[in-house]
Amino acid sequence: MLSLALAVLVTQAPPLPPGGKQMIAPTAIETARLYFLAGDLTTSREWCERGLKREAKACKPLLKDLAEYKFLMSKFEELTLDEAKQVIALDRRISPKDQGKPTKPIFERYVSGPMTRAKLWAEQGAAAEAVRFVEDALKVDPTNADARALLKQLTTLADAGVSLDGGR
């Protein structure tokens, strides 16, 4: 009797997780994106190639983007503003939700770094000069809402001749 009960338990489907959807393994493209986020471009490309049979429509453009991204990253130390802009745009196409590990230093160098310098200049009363740093950041990341807001704030301060910290 016990073995019959055990056989019934083993042959039944496991209970569904919360939410009622059965968990499945990630697709090849999802796995490729995870490896991209971790900074492993070679394995990301391999997973994308594996997915060509089942997810060709999504994997072909991703393979192209990965190749272009890898080429630009080979010039990491000497990227122009336009190339840095391309890297950030490719990163967003490859992984729309999160930034890839190799892109973070580029974003720091070309976007968040200049914005930090702009804030420091503005706090010293040089808002007009600080605008230049934000404009450079916007050349690389034109959709950056923080940079746009800072530019608007700095332009207003420059016109008024006031520092970012209110003249303290």
Beta strands, then each sheet from edge to edge (+ up, - down):
end
